[in-house]
Amino acid sequence: MREDLLRKIIRTKIEVGGYVINGLPAPLQQRANKMLNMFHEELTSYIKEQKQPAETSLKRVTIE
């Protein structure tokens, strides 16, 4: 349930942000859309990094 509530909050914030962006003058809309695209790319790469096993990014240490 907590995850569903979080998703609903995020979607609502995105919708409100869309209305705000549409109300901006054209040059500001373009900048805002560029920032949103950059945010989307970073979020996507972060999710991909989280799905990789930890062993690929960390060396295994053996103590005798």
PDB file as gemmi writes it, atoms N, CA and C in Angstrom:
CRYST1    1.000    1.000    1.000  90.00  90.00  90.00 P 1                      
ATOM      1  N   MET A   1       0.823  -1.192   0.000  1.00  0.00           N  
ATOM      2  CA  MET A   1       0.000   0.000   0.000  1.00  0.00           C  
ATOM      3  C   MET A   1       0.870   1.260   0.000  1.00  0.00           C  
ATOM      4  N   ARG A   2       1.956   1.215   0.741  1.00  0.00           N  
ATOM      5  CA  ARG A   2       2.825   2.389   0.807  1.00  0.00           C  
ATOM      6  C   ARG A   2       3.402   2.721  -0.565  1.00  0.00           C  
ATOM      7  N   GLU A   3       3.781   1.688  -1.306  1.00  0.00           N  
ATOM      8  CA  GLU A   3       4.329   1.902  -2.649  1.00  0.00           C  
ATOM      9  C   GLU A   3       3.274   2.494  -3.578  1.00  0.00           C  
ATOM     10  N   ASP A   4       2.042   2.023  -3.468  1.00  0.00           N  
ATOM     11  CA  ASP A   4       0.957   2.570  -4.293  1.00  0.00           C  
ATOM     12  C   ASP A   4       0.728   4.048  -3.994  1.00  0.00           C  
ATOM     13  N   LEU A   5       0.763   4.411  -2.727  1.00  0.00           N  
ATOM     14  CA  LEU A   5       0.583   5.809  -2.345  1.00  0.00           C  
ATOM     15  C   LEU A   5       1.725   6.663  -2.889  1.00  0.00           C  
ATOM     16  N   LEU A   6       2.938   6.151  -2.796  1.00  0.00           N  
ATOM     17  CA  LEU A   6       4.092   6.874  -3.318  1.00  0.00           C  
ATOM     18  C   LEU A   6       3.977   7.076  -4.824  1.00  0.00           C  
ATOM     19  N   ARG A   7       3.553   6.041  -5.536  1.00  0.00           N  
ATOM     20  CA  ARG A   7       3.371   6.159  -6.988  1.00  0.00           C  
ATOM     21  C   ARG A   7       2.306   7.202  -7.330  1.00  0.00           C  
ATOM     22  N   LYS A   8       1.222   7.213  -6.565  1.00  0.00           N  
ATOM     23  CA  LYS A   8       0.149   8.178  -6.812  1.00  0.00           C  
ATOM     24  C   LYS A   8       0.643   9.605  -6.573  1.00  0.00           C  
ATOM     25  N   ILE A   9       1.429   9.803  -5.524  1.00  0.00           N  
ATOM     26  CA  ILE A   9       1.981  11.130  -5.235  1.00  0.00           C  
ATOM     27  C   ILE A   9       2.902  11.576  -6.358  1.00  0.00           C  
ATOM     28  N   ILE A  10       3.763  10.678  -6.819  1.00  0.00           N  
ATOM     29  CA  ILE A  10       4.696  11.018  -7.896  1.00  0.00           C  
ATOM     30  C   ILE A  10       3.943  11.367  -9.167  1.00  0.00           C  
ATOM     31  N   ARG A  11       2.933  10.588  -9.515  1.00  0.00           N  
ATOM     32  CA  ARG A  11       2.150  10.877 -10.723  1.00  0.00           C  
ATOM     33  C   ARG A  11       1.448  12.224 -10.623  1.00  0.00           C  
ATOM     34  N   THR A  12       0.913  12.525  -9.444  1.00  0.00           N  
ATOM     35  CA  THR A  12       0.242  13.809  -9.250  1.00  0.00           C  
ATOM     36  C   THR A  12       1.231  14.959  -9.411  1.00  0.00           C  
ATOM     37  N   LYS A  13       2.424  14.802  -8.854  1.00  0.00           N  
ATOM     38  CA  LYS A  13       3.441  15.852  -8.992  1.00  0.00           C  
ATOM     39  C   LYS A  13       3.847  16.028 -10.450  1.00  0.00           C  
ATOM     40  N   ILE A  14       3.936  14.942 -11.189  1.00  0.00           N  
ATOM     41  CA  ILE A  14       4.276  15.028 -12.612  1.00  0.00           C  
ATOM     42  C   ILE A  14       3.179  15.760 -13.374  1.00  0.00           C  
ATOM     43  N   GLU A  15       1.918  15.450 -13.080  1.00  0.00           N  
ATOM     44  CA  GLU A  15       0.805  16.127 -13.749  1.00  0.00           C  
ATOM     45  C   GLU A  15       0.812  17.624 -13.446  1.00  0.00           C  
ATOM     46  N   VAL A  16       1.014  17.983 -12.192  1.00  0.00           N  
ATOM     47  CA  VAL A  16       1.062  19.399 -11.816  1.00  0.00           C  
ATOM     48  C   VAL A  16       2.233  20.077 -12.518  1.00  0.00           C  
ATOM     49  N   GLY A  17       3.380  19.418 -12.550  1.00  0.00           N  
ATOM     50  CA  GLY A  17       4.543  19.970 -13.245  1.00  0.00           C  
ATOM     51  C   GLY A  17       4.270  20.180 -14.722  1.00  0.00           C  
ATOM     52  N   GLY A  18       3.526  19.260 -15.339  1.00  0.00           N  
ATOM     53  CA  GLY A  18       3.166  19.407 -16.748  1.00  0.00           C  
ATOM     54  C   GLY A  18       2.305  20.633 -16.987  1.00  0.00           C  
ATOM     55  N   TYR A  19       1.345  20.866 -16.094  1.00  0.00           N  
ATOM     56  CA  TYR A  19       0.508  22.064 -16.222  1.00  0.00           C  
ATOM     57  C   TYR A  19       1.347  23.330 -16.069  1.00  0.00           C  
ATOM     58  N   VAL A  20       2.269  23.321 -15.123  1.00  0.00           N  
ATOM     59  CA  VAL A  20       3.126  24.492 -14.908  1.00  0.00           C  
ATOM     60  C   VAL A  20       3.994  24.743 -16.133  1.00  0.00           C  
ATOM     61  N   ILE A  21       4.595  23.683 -16.670  1.00  0.00           N  
ATOM     62  CA  ILE A  21       5.458  23.829 -17.849  1.00  0.00           C  
ATOM     63  C   ILE A  21       4.663  24.361 -19.034  1.00  0.00           C  
ATOM     64  N   ASN A  22       3.446  23.871 -19.227  1.00  0.00           N  
ATOM     65  CA  ASN A  22       2.624  24.345 -20.348  1.00  0.00           C  
ATOM     66  C   ASN A  22       2.251  25.816 -20.212  1.00  0.00           C  
ATOM     67  N   GLY A  23       2.260  26.337 -19.009  1.00  0.00           N  
ATOM     68  CA  GLY A  23       1.937  27.738 -18.792  1.00  0.00           C  
ATOM     69  C   GLY A  23       3.119  28.677 -18.975  1.00  0.00           C  
ATOM     70  N   LEU A  24       4.303  28.123 -19.163  1.00  0.00           N  
ATOM     71  CA  LEU A  24       5.503  28.949 -19.330  1.00  0.00           C  
ATOM     72  C   LEU A  24       5.645  29.440 -20.763  1.00  0.00           C  
ATOM     73  N   PRO A  25       6.384  30.532 -20.959  1.00  0.00           N  
ATOM     74  CA  PRO A  25       6.701  30.962 -22.328  1.00  0.00           C  
ATOM     75  C   PRO A  25       7.537  29.892 -23.042  1.00  0.00           C  
ATOM     76  N   ALA A  26       7.499  29.899 -24.365  1.00  0.00           N  
ATOM     77  CA  ALA A  26       8.139  28.849 -25.169  1.00  0.00           C  
ATOM     78  C   ALA A  26       9.608  28.602 -24.829  1.00  0.00           C  
ATOM     79  N   PRO A  27      10.456  29.636 -24.702  1.00  0.00           N  
ATOM     80  CA  PRO A  27      11.869  29.351 -24.388  1.00  0.00           C  
ATOM     81  C   PRO A  27      12.048  28.637 -23.044  1.00  0.00           C  
ATOM     82  N   LEU A  28      11.241  29.023 -22.064  1.00  0.00           N  
ATOM     83  CA  LEU A  28      11.333  28.362 -20.760  1.00  0.00           C  
ATOM     84  C   LEU A  28      10.790  26.941 -20.822  1.00  0.00           C  
ATOM     85  N   GLN A  29       9.768  26.717 -21.642  1.00  0.00           N  
ATOM     86  CA  GLN A  29       9.242  25.363 -21.822  1.00  0.00           C  
ATOM     87  C   GLN A  29      10.322  24.447 -22.373  1.00  0.00           C  
ATOM     88  N   GLN A  30      11.072  24.940 -23.352  1.00  0.00           N  
ATOM     89  CA  GLN A  30      12.126  24.128 -23.953  1.00  0.00           C  
ATOM     90  C   GLN A  30      13.194  23.773 -22.928  1.00  0.00           C  
ATOM     91  N   ARG A  31      13.601  24.743 -22.124  1.00  0.00           N  
ATOM     92  CA  ARG A  31      14.605  24.477 -21.086  1.00  0.00           C  
ATOM     93  C   ARG A  31      14.081  23.482 -20.060  1.00  0.00           C  
ATOM     94  N   ALA A  32      12.836  23.661 -19.653  1.00  0.00           N  
ATOM     95  CA  ALA A  32      12.245  22.752 -18.668  1.00  0.00           C  
ATOM     96  C   ALA A  32      12.158  21.343 -19.232  1.00  0.00           C  
ATOM     97  N   ASN A  33      11.778  21.212 -20.499  1.00  0.00           N  
ATOM     98  CA  ASN A  33      11.702  19.889 -21.113  1.00  0.00           C  
ATOM     99  C   ASN A  33      13.079  19.247 -21.224  1.00  0.00           C  
ATOM    100  N   LYS A  34      14.114  20.043 -21.505  1.00  0.00           N  
ATOM    101  CA  LYS A  34      15.480  19.508 -21.550  1.00  0.00           C  
ATOM    102  C   LYS A  34      15.891  18.978 -20.182  1.00  0.00           C  
ATOM    103  N   MET A  35      15.564  19.737 -19.135  1.00  0.00           N  
ATOM    104  CA  MET A  35      15.900  19.295 -17.782  1.00  0.00           C  
ATOM    105  C   MET A  35      15.152  18.017 -17.423  1.00  0.00           C  
ATOM    106  N   LEU A  36      13.891  17.925 -17.812  1.00  0.00           N  
ATOM    107  CA  LEU A  36      13.126  16.712 -17.541  1.00  0.00           C  
ATOM    108  C   LEU A  36      13.714  15.517 -18.276  1.00  0.00           C  
ATOM    109  N   ASN A  37      14.154  15.720 -19.508  1.00  0.00           N  
ATOM    110  CA  ASN A  37      14.787  14.635 -20.257  1.00  0.00           C  
ATOM    111  C   ASN A  37      16.076  14.186 -19.587  1.00  0.00           C  
ATOM    112  N   MET A  38      16.872  15.147 -19.105  1.00  0.00           N  
ATOM    113  CA  MET A  38      18.103  14.788 -18.400  1.00  0.00           C  
ATOM    114  C   MET A  38      17.784  14.015 -17.125  1.00  0.00           C  
ATOM    115  N   PHE A  39      16.771  14.460 -16.398  1.00  0.00           N  
ATOM    116  CA  PHE A  39      16.362  13.764 -15.180  1.00  0.00           C  
ATOM    117  C   PHE A  39      15.924  12.340 -15.503  1.00  0.00           C  
ATOM    118  N   HIS A  40      15.163  12.178 -16.564  1.00  0.00           N  
ATOM    119  CA  HIS A  40      14.691  10.858 -16.971  1.00  0.00           C  
ATOM    120  C   HIS A  40      15.863   9.945 -17.313  1.00  0.00           C  
ATOM    121  N   GLU A  41      16.852  10.465 -18.044  1.00  0.00           N  
ATOM    122  CA  GLU A  41      18.028   9.674 -18.404  1.00  0.00           C  
ATOM    123  C   GLU A  41      18.810   9.242 -17.164  1.00  0.00           C  
ATOM    124  N   GLU A  42      18.994  10.162 -16.229  1.00  0.00           N  
ATOM    125  CA  GLU A  42      19.731   9.837 -15.005  1.00  0.00           C  
ATOM    126  C   GLU A  42      18.977   8.804 -14.175  1.00  0.00           C  
ATOM    127  N   LEU A  43      17.674   8.949 -14.085  1.00  0.00           N  
ATOM    128  CA  LEU A  43      16.867   7.996 -13.331  1.00  0.00           C  
ATOM    129  C   LEU A  43      16.942   6.616 -13.962  1.00  0.00           C  
ATOM    130  N   THR A  44      16.877   6.556 -15.281  1.00  0.00           N  
ATOM    131  CA  THR A  44      16.964   5.283 -15.987  1.00  0.00           C  
ATOM    132  C   THR A  44      18.317   4.623 -15.753  1.00  0.00           C  
ATOM    133  N   SER A  45      19.394   5.391 -15.838  1.00  0.00           N  
ATOM    134  CA  SER A  45      20.723   4.810 -15.627  1.00  0.00           C  
ATOM    135  C   SER A  45      20.896   4.375 -14.177  1.00  0.00           C  
ATOM    136  N   TYR A  46      20.333   5.116 -13.242  1.00  0.00           N  
ATOM    137  CA  TYR A  46      20.410   4.734 -11.831  1.00  0.00           C  
ATOM    138  C   TYR A  46      19.699   3.409 -11.594  1.00  0.00           C  
ATOM    139  N   ILE A  47      18.538   3.245 -12.193  1.00  0.00           N  
ATOM    140  CA  ILE A  47      17.783   1.997 -12.033  1.00  0.00           C  
ATOM    141  C   ILE A  47      18.569   0.830 -12.614  1.00  0.00           C  
ATOM    142  N   LYS A  48      19.189   1.029 -13.776  1.00  0.00           N  
ATOM    143  CA  LYS A  48      19.993  -0.031 -14.387  1.00  0.00           C  
ATOM    144  C   LYS A  48      21.171  -0.398 -13.505  1.00  0.00           C  
ATOM    145  N   GLU A  49      21.816   0.585 -12.891  1.00  0.00           N  
ATOM    146  CA  GLU A  49      22.947   0.324 -12.004  1.00  0.00           C  
ATOM    147  C   GLU A  49      22.507  -0.464 -10.779  1.00  0.00           C  
ATOM    148  N   GLN A  50      21.330  -0.179 -10.269  1.00  0.00           N  
ATOM    149  CA  GLN A  50      20.841  -0.870  -9.086  1.00  0.00           C  
ATOM    150  C   GLN A  50      20.521  -2.330  -9.366  1.00  0.00           C  
ATOM    151  N   LYS A  51      20.166  -2.650 -10.612  1.00  0.00           N  
ATOM    152  CA  LYS A  51      19.809  -4.020 -10.966  1.00  0.00           C  
ATOM    153  C   LYS A  51      21.030  -4.907 -11.151  1.00  0.00           C  
ATOM    154  N   GLN A  52      22.218  -4.314 -11.358  1.00  0.00           N  
ATOM    155  CA  GLN A  52      23.429  -5.099 -11.535  1.00  0.00           C  
ATOM    156  C   GLN A  52      23.842  -5.694 -10.199  1.00  0.00           C  
ATOM    157  N   PRO A  53      24.381  -6.919 -10.225  1.00  0.00           N  
ATOM    158  CA  PRO A  53      24.842  -7.521  -8.975  1.00  0.00           C  
ATOM    159  C   PRO A  53      25.994  -6.717  -8.377  1.00  0.00           C  
ATOM    160  N   ALA A  54      26.081  -6.743  -7.077  1.00  0.00           N  
ATOM    161  CA  ALA A  54      27.103  -5.968  -6.381  1.00  0.00           C  
ATOM    162  C   ALA A  54      28.506  -6.456  -6.710  1.00  0.00           C  
ATOM    163  N   GLU A  55      28.652  -7.724  -7.044  1.00  0.00           N  
ATOM    164  CA  GLU A  55      29.974  -8.280  -7.322  1.00  0.00           C  
ATOM    165  C   GLU A  55      30.618  -7.647  -8.546  1.00  0.00           C  
ATOM    166  N   THR A  56      29.846  -7.140  -9.474  1.00  0.00           N  
ATOM    167  CA  THR A  56      30.434  -6.539 -10.667  1.00  0.00           C  
ATOM    168  C   THR A  56      31.085  -5.203 -10.356  1.00  0.00           C  
ATOM    169  N   SER A  57      30.629  -4.526  -9.326  1.00  0.00           N  
ATOM    170  CA  SER A  57      31.192  -3.221  -9.009  1.00  0.00           C  
ATOM    171  C   SER A  57      32.163  -3.252  -7.828  1.00  0.00           C  
ATOM    172  N   LEU A  58      32.174  -4.332  -7.077  1.00  0.00           N  
ATOM    173  CA  LEU A  58      33.054  -4.446  -5.922  1.00  0.00           C  
ATOM    174  C   LEU A  58      33.963  -5.658  -6.066  1.00  0.00           C  
ATOM    175  N   LYS A  59      35.188  -5.518  -5.593  1.00  0.00           N  
ATOM    176  CA  LYS A  59      36.108  -6.652  -5.613  1.00  0.00           C  
ATOM    177  C   LYS A  59      35.861  -7.497  -4.373  1.00  0.00           C  
ATOM    178  N   ARG A  60      36.020  -8.779  -4.547  1.00  0.00           N  
ATOM    179  CA  ARG A  60      35.840  -9.695  -3.433  1.00  0.00           C  
ATOM    180  C   ARG A  60      37.150  -9.766  -2.646  1.00  0.00           C  
ATOM    181  N   VAL A  61      37.073  -9.655  -1.351  1.00  0.00           N  
ATOM    182  CA  VAL A  61      38.253  -9.687  -0.498  1.00  0.00           C  
ATOM    183  C   VAL A  61      38.192 -10.941   0.361  1.00  0.00           C  
ATOM    184  N   THR A  62      39.302 -11.686   0.365  1.00  0.00           N  
ATOM    185  CA  THR A  62      39.382 -12.889   1.183  1.00  0.00           C  
ATOM    186  C   THR A  62      40.424 -12.661   2.270  1.00  0.00           C  
ATOM    187  N   ILE A  63      40.034 -12.855   3.515  1.00  0.00           N  
ATOM    188  CA  ILE A  63      40.950 -12.694   4.645  1.00  0.00           C  
ATOM    189  C   ILE A  63      41.214 -14.069   5.226  1.00  0.00           C  
ATOM    190  N   GLU A  64      42.505 -14.393   5.346  1.00  0.00           N  
ATOM    191  CA  GLU A  64      42.867 -15.711   5.895  1.00  0.00           C  
ATOM    192  C   GLU A  64      43.308 -15.587   7.322  1.00  0.00           C  
TER     193      GLU A  64                                                      
END                                                                             
